[in-house]
């Protein structure tokens, strides 16, 4: 799944979009909202930031509701945003201790993957991601 996300990010980079800075800020806000909610033990708020496939994968892999399962994931505390890249409908948000991937949905940005660490030329390793 993450490999498909990264391919989509690269392909979407070919498409132009207006106000990339504003869209990047909005994606970063959602990324921080997820991590802040997890840190505050607010599973419902954290799950509200997830893309549908990601939410379903969290529930399926844990065998419990997302609002309980997301709190058991290995996600870091919210850090400082160090960079945001927007490629069409997909964004990568880099924080001091995490990288998140998001996609634009009709209701706004949603998290596709979180708790991600770079593995060089290999796809990111993420503790939360869609199926």
Secondary structure, DSSP 8 states (H G I E B T S, - for coil): -HHHHHHHHHHHTTS--S-HHHHHHHHHHHHHHHHHHHHTT-HHHHHTTB-HHHHHHHHHHHTS-HHHHGGGS-------EEEEEEETTEEEEEETTEEEEEEEETTEEEEEEEEEEEETTEEEEEEEE--
